[in-house]
Amino acid sequence: MMKTDIQIAQEARMEPIVRIAEKLSLSEEQLELYGRYKAKISDDAVRRAGKRPAGKLILVTAINPTPAGEGKTTVSVGLGQALGRLGRQAVTVLREPSLGPCFGIKGGAAGGGYAQAVPMEDLNLHFTGDFHAVTSANNLLAALLDNHIQQGNGLNIDPGSVVWKRCLDMNDRSLRNLVIGLGSKMDGVVREDHFVITVASEIMAVLCLAEDMDDLKQRLSRMVVAYTYDGNVVTAGQLQAVGAMAALLKDAMKPNLIQTLEHTPVLVHGGPFANIAHGCNSVRATKAALGMADYVVTEAGFGADLGAEKFFDIKCRAAGLHVDAAVLVATVRALKYNGGVPKAQLGEENLQALAEGIANLEKHMENLRKYGVPVIVALNAFVTDTEAEVDYVREFCRARGCEFALARVWEKGGEGGVSLAEKVLHTLETKESRFRPLYDEKLPIREKIGIVAGEIYGAAGVVYTGNADRQIEKLEALGYGNLPVCMAKTQYSLSDNPALMGRPEGFSITVRDIYVCAGAGFLVALTGTVMTMPGLPAHPAAYDIDVDETGKITGLF
């Protein structure tokens, strides 16, 4: 019987983190140790790495997520382990997990089976405190904003036009909309307020896009927190909040180093959501890794329509990164789910459903090629997959001129990813990446949204609510029209309707609101019913998590 992810992780024999660091030519003096098995990399080491020739950048993305599971992080970790087995200097770069999904429905985000980043419990829980720092900085700014209004409101802020929200790294729908300042006059100005989950805070995006402390401060200063009665923007810089926020974020700016089950290095840093933010680990971690290793395996959140699009059009554009190859993860089970098979029947062979659902994979293949990047499809194997089903996917990819590899990393770790690693290396050696963003950021806002909706989602058109129309006119008048767009959309479908599986056609995307993240440097367009503060399911994962008297955690997956 296969052990659970947490059992495998807890039984692993980890090497001291200083030994893992040596594989990246890092000395103990360049680390800030958080116990024996995790550390932060010093600013000096990050700066030095950024001056070295860059290695090859491999992006791991996936089809739209389904309840059947895709295993994008598992494949990312397994590919890093496999490259290590082949004698290549490789490092995997991941996002930090959010506590909200961990205790909600998704569970942890350290990979799975024998392709995991460890210590798994630390990573999925408090880790090195980065998310707490972001939460504290976010809420400090909120407190300074409300205090400014209370203490005379010298900036002429309209309390009804405050756009900065408080945050908490937990799924708590009750905090989406609330009223603050109730009580006496000394208890503050009464106004409507809102919470977002920490990974949706603009400060998380700023942290992940900032190159260094100076860049961080400049980005924090530009963040729009409110509007005046005259309609002018009020920024964090005007509230004199930047220095204190930067002080809280000082250590959170440093990338974290851990290891895989096979002792290959893993950098984990930052964690913006991909359906409501840009969904990529930090620029600092990615660039540091590129200067420390010959091959860098990184991932972007959720499906390629969200994570990969934002990785290319936001992160790469902002940081000047060049992607050398993309690995597109799929499973037979998920493709059959897209073909209409209920979750309970996914273990049964069904070539007809596979043929119908594989259109989702085809669309993502086409999309990635629009960026000029070579694509390798990685079919993440499950024990219920039949030979006929695997052969069907293999031939489907071959007929479309796309490399294919079967990944058994969940079951066999790096050994099960050697075939994929060899295909990746072959692609890097024989195919040139002509990476380019999808659109010119200087285009009008509606045109940029239309390009993403039409080219990436396959939408027939875009519908704007009256509120969205007004916001676009306002943002363009304020000079924010030349920023890239970050589409906030359901991860479960190429459309903005999570019920539309496969490759839907003839649908429209509805934009209900749009706002500026001037510090991060992008516009966020809210579509459908996507929420910036998720809620818990009827049976939260938290119900099944416990710890015994020895400190051993159970139920975390």
Solvent accessible surface area in square Angstrom, and as a share of the most:
residue,aa,sasa,rsa
1,M,240,1.07
2,M,71,0.32
3,K,89,0.38
4,T,76,0.44
5,D,29,0.15
6,I,13,0.07
7,Q,81,0.36
8,I,9,0.04
9,A,6,0.05
10,Q,53,0.24
11,E,105,0.47
12,A,29,0.23
13,R,218,0.80
14,M,50,0.22
15,E,40,0.18
16,P,28,0.17
17,I,1,0.01
18,V,41,0.24
19,R,128,0.47
20,I,0,0.00
21,A,0,0.00
22,E,114,0.51
23,K,91,0.39
24,L,2,0.01
25,S,86,0.56
26,L,5,0.03
27,S,49,0.32
28,E,96,0.43
29,E,150,0.67
30,Q,26,0.12
31,L,14,0.07
32,E,64,0.29
33,L,86,0.43
34,Y,72,0.27
35,G,55,0.53
36,R,152,0.55
37,Y,64,0.24
38,K,29,0.12
39,A,0,0.00
40,K,1,0.00
41,I,0,0.00
42,S,20,0.13
43,D,44,0.23
44,D,56,0.29
45,A,1,0.01
46,V,14,0.08
47,R,139,0.51
48,R,130,0.47
49,A,1,0.00
50,G,51,0.49
51,K,171,0.72
52,R,97,0.35
53,P,126,0.79
54,A,76,0.59
55,G,18,0.17
56,K,86,0.36
57,L,1,0.01
58,I,0,0.00
59,L,0,0.00
60,V,0,0.00
61,T,0,0.00
62,A,3,0.02
63,I,1,0.00
64,N,1,0.01
65,P,25,0.15
66,T,13,0.08
67,P,74,0.47
68,A,8,0.06
69,G,29,0.28
70,E,15,0.07
71,G,27,0.26
72,K,25,0.11
73,T,22,0.13
74,T,12,0.07
75,V,0,0.00
76,S,0,0.00
77,V,0,0.00
78,G,0,0.00
79,L,0,0.00
80,G,2,0.02
81,Q,1,0.00
82,A,0,0.00
83,L,0,0.00
84,G,30,0.29
85,R,133,0.49
86,L,58,0.29
87,G,66,0.64
88,R,89,0.32
89,Q,71,0.31
90,A,8,0.06
91,V,1,0.00
92,T,1,0.00
93,V,0,0.00
94,L,2,0.01
95,R,47,0.17
96,E,10,0.04
97,P,14,0.09
98,S,8,0.05
99,L,20,0.10
100,G,0,0.00
101,P,20,0.12
102,C,1,0.00
103,F,45,0.19
104,G,0,0.00
105,I,130,0.66
106,K,105,0.44
107,G,4,0.04
108,G,15,0.15
109,A,27,0.21
110,A,2,0.02
111,G,20,0.20
112,G,4,0.03
113,G,0,0.00
114,Y,79,0.30
115,A,0,0.00
116,Q,0,0.00
117,A,0,0.00
118,V,2,0.01
119,P,13,0.08
120,M,3,0.01
121,E,32,0.14
122,D,52,0.27
123,L,2,0.01
124,N,1,0.00
125,L,41,0.21
126,H,118,0.53
127,F,21,0.09
128,T,16,0.09
129,G,24,0.23
130,D,3,0.01
131,F,19,0.08
132,H,81,0.36
133,A,18,0.14
134,V,0,0.00
135,T,23,0.14
136,S,50,0.32
137,A,0,0.00
138,N,2,0.01
139,N,46,0.23
140,L,52,0.26
141,L,0,0.00
142,A,1,0.01
143,A,50,0.39
144,L,54,0.27
145,L,1,0.00
146,D,26,0.14
147,N,72,0.37
148,H,48,0.21
149,I,14,0.07
150,Q,57,0.25
151,Q,131,0.58
152,G,62,0.60
153,N,33,0.17
154,G,71,0.69
155,L,47,0.23
156,N,63,0.32
157,I,0,0.00
158,D,32,0.17
159,P,29,0.18
160,G,73,0.70
161,S,33,0.21
162,V,23,0.13
163,V,62,0.36
164,W,17,0.06
165,K,72,0.31
166,R,45,0.16
167,C,0,0.00
168,L,69,0.34
169,D,13,0.07
170,M,62,0.28
171,N,11,0.06
172,D,48,0.25
173,R,123,0.45
174,S,88,0.57
175,L,41,0.21
176,R,60,0.22
177,N,99,0.51
178,L,50,0.25
179,V,78,0.45
180,I,34,0.17
181,G,15,0.15
182,L,123,0.61
183,G,71,0.68
184,S,66,0.43
185,K,180,0.76
186,M,162,0.72
187,D,85,0.44
188,G,23,0.22
189,V,56,0.32
190,V,87,0.50
191,R,16,0.06
192,E,104,0.47
193,D,1,0.01
194,H,48,0.22
195,F,35,0.14
196,V,12,0.07
197,I,0,0.00
198,T,0,0.00
199,V,1,0.01
200,A,19,0.15
201,S,5,0.03
202,E,17,0.08
203,I,0,0.00
204,M,0,0.00
205,A,3,0.02
206,V,0,0.00
207,L,1,0.00
208,C,0,0.00
209,L,3,0.02
210,A,0,0.00
211,E,66,0.30
212,D,64,0.33
213,M,64,0.28
214,D,97,0.50
215,D,28,0.14
216,L,0,0.00
217,K,86,0.37
218,Q,104,0.46
219,R,27,0.10
220,L,0,0.00
221,S,40,0.26
222,R,106,0.39
223,M,0,0.00
224,V,7,0.04
225,V,0,0.00
226,A,0,0.00
227,Y,14,0.05
228,T,18,0.11
229,Y,134,0.51
230,D,110,0.57
231,G,32,0.31
232,N,85,0.44
233,V,37,0.21
234,V,1,0.00
235,T,24,0.14
236,A,0,0.00
237,G,27,0.26
238,Q,85,0.38
239,L,15,0.08
240,Q,167,0.74
241,A,0,0.00
242,V,23,0.13
243,G,50,0.48
244,A,50,0.39
245,M,0,0.00
246,A,4,0.03
247,A,70,0.54
248,L,75,0.37
249,L,0,0.00
250,K,103,0.44
251,D,57,0.29
252,A,3,0.02
253,M,4,0.02
254,K,18,0.08
255,P,0,0.00
256,N,0,0.00
257,L,0,0.00
258,I,0,0.00
259,Q,0,0.00
260,T,0,0.00
261,L,27,0.13
262,E,50,0.22
263,H,48,0.21
264,T,18,0.11
265,P,5,0.03
266,V,0,0.00
267,L,0,0.00
268,V,0,0.00
269,H,0,0.00
270,G,0,0.00
271,G,3,0.03
272,P,0,0.00
273,F,25,0.10
274,A,0,0.00
275,N,18,0.09
276,I,5,0.03
277,A,6,0.05
278,H,0,0.00
279,G,0,0.00
280,C,0,0.00
281,N,0,0.00
282,S,0,0.00
283,V,0,0.00
284,R,11,0.04
285,A,0,0.00
286,T,0,0.00
287,K,62,0.26
288,A,1,0.01
289,A,0,0.00
290,L,15,0.07
291,G,10,0.09
292,M,11,0.05
293,A,5,0.04
294,D,77,0.40
295,Y,31,0.12
296,V,0,0.00
297,V,0,0.00
298,T,0,0.00
299,E,8,0.03
300,A,0,0.00
301,G,0,0.00
302,F,40,0.17
303,G,0,0.00
304,A,4,0.03
305,D,0,0.00
306,L,0,0.00
307,G,0,0.00
308,A,1,0.01
309,E,1,0.00
310,K,0,0.00
311,F,0,0.00
312,F,0,0.00
313,D,0,0.00
314,I,4,0.02
315,K,0,0.00
316,C,3,0.02
317,R,56,0.20
318,A,55,0.43
319,A,11,0.08
320,G,68,0.65
321,L,14,0.07
322,H,88,0.39
323,V,0,0.00
324,D,20,0.11
325,A,0,0.00
326,A,0,0.00
327,V,0,0.00
328,L,0,0.00
329,V,0,0.00
330,A,0,0.00
331,T,0,0.00
332,V,1,0.00
333,R,40,0.15
334,A,0,0.00
335,L,0,0.00
336,K,2,0.01
337,Y,54,0.21
338,N,12,0.06
339,G,16,0.15
340,G,61,0.59
341,V,12,0.07
342,P,71,0.44
343,K,112,0.48
344,A,102,0.79
345,Q,89,0.39
346,L,0,0.00
347,G,35,0.34
348,E,109,0.49
349,E,91,0.41
350,N,56,0.29
351,L,72,0.36
352,Q,133,0.59
353,A,7,0.05
354,L,0,0.00
355,A,43,0.33
356,E,97,0.43
357,G,0,0.00
358,I,4,0.02
359,A,27,0.21
360,N,1,0.01
361,L,0,0.00
362,E,38,0.17
363,K,9,0.04
364,H,0,0.00
365,M,2,0.01
366,E,63,0.28
367,N,4,0.02
368,L,2,0.01
369,R,94,0.34
370,K,62,0.26
371,Y,3,0.01
372,G,17,0.17
373,V,4,0.02
374,P,16,0.10
375,V,7,0.04
376,I,0,0.00
377,V,0,0.00
378,A,0,0.00
379,L,0,0.00
380,N,7,0.04
381,A,15,0.11
382,F,70,0.29
383,V,134,0.77
384,T,52,0.30
385,D,26,0.13
386,T,41,0.24
387,E,140,0.63
388,A,44,0.34
389,E,0,0.00
390,V,14,0.08
391,D,55,0.28
392,Y,77,0.29
393,V,0,0.00
394,R,65,0.24
395,E,87,0.39
396,F,21,0.09
397,C,0,0.00
398,R,151,0.55
399,A,82,0.63
400,R,90,0.33
401,G,54,0.52
402,C,8,0.05
403,E,35,0.16
404,F,15,0.06
405,A,3,0.02
406,L,34,0.17
407,A,0,0.00
408,R,95,0.35
409,V,0,0.00
410,W,92,0.32
411,E,80,0.36
412,K,93,0.39
413,G,1,0.01
414,G,0,0.00
415,E,105,0.47
416,G,9,0.09
417,G,0,0.00
418,V,37,0.21
419,S,56,0.36
420,L,0,0.00
421,A,0,0.00
422,E,92,0.41
423,K,67,0.28
424,V,0,0.00
425,L,11,0.06
426,H,89,0.40
427,T,0,0.00
428,L,22,0.11
429,E,124,0.56
430,T,81,0.47
431,K,84,0.35
432,E,125,0.56
433,S,13,0.09
434,R,163,0.59
435,F,31,0.13
436,R,119,0.44
437,P,50,0.31
438,L,36,0.18
439,Y,14,0.05
440,D,74,0.38
441,E,46,0.20
442,K,146,0.62
443,L,47,0.24
444,P,76,0.48
445,I,0,0.00
446,R,88,0.32
447,E,84,0.38
448,K,0,0.00
449,I,0,0.00
450,G,30,0.29
451,I,44,0.22
452,V,0,0.00
453,A,1,0.00
454,G,32,0.30
455,E,74,0.33
456,I,2,0.01
457,Y,2,0.01
458,G,28,0.27
459,A,13,0.10
460,A,79,0.62
461,G,29,0.28
462,V,38,0.22
463,V,78,0.45
464,Y,43,0.16
465,T,47,0.27
466,G,41,0.40
467,N,59,0.30
468,A,0,0.00
469,D,45,0.23
470,R,152,0.56
471,Q,40,0.18
472,I,0,0.00
473,E,107,0.48
474,K,67,0.28
475,L,1,0.00
476,E,67,0.30
477,A,90,0.70
478,L,61,0.30
479,G,53,0.51
480,Y,38,0.14
481,G,15,0.14
482,N,78,0.40
483,L,36,0.18
484,P,13,0.08
485,V,0,0.00
486,C,0,0.00
487,M,0,0.00
488,A,0,0.00
489,K,0,0.00
490,T,17,0.10
491,Q,21,0.09
492,Y,95,0.36
493,S,2,0.01
494,L,1,0.01
495,S,1,0.00
496,D,22,0.12
497,N,65,0.33
498,P,64,0.40
499,A,77,0.60
500,L,65,0.32
501,M,58,0.26
502,G,6,0.06
503,R,79,0.29
504,P,19,0.12
505,E,143,0.64
506,G,65,0.63
507,F,22,0.09
508,S,52,0.34
509,I,0,0.00
510,T,50,0.29
511,V,0,0.00
512,R,78,0.29
513,D,38,0.20
514,I,0,0.00
515,Y,71,0.27
516,V,11,0.06
517,C,11,0.07
518,A,9,0.07
519,G,0,0.00
520,A,3,0.03
521,G,19,0.18
522,F,3,0.01
523,L,0,0.00
524,V,3,0.01
525,A,0,0.00
526,L,17,0.08
527,T,1,0.00
528,G,19,0.19
529,T,110,0.64
530,V,15,0.09
531,M,92,0.41
532,T,28,0.16
533,M,2,0.01
534,P,30,0.19
535,G,18,0.18
536,L,62,0.31
537,P,43,0.27
538,A,107,0.83
539,H,114,0.51
540,P,8,0.05
541,A,8,0.06
542,A,44,0.34
543,Y,144,0.55
544,D,83,0.43
545,I,38,0.19
546,D,94,0.48
547,V,83,0.48
548,D,63,0.33
549,E,166,0.75
550,T,108,0.63
551,G,48,0.46
552,K,105,0.44
553,I,30,0.15
554,T,66,0.39
555,G,30,0.29
556,L,2,0.01
557,F,107,0.44
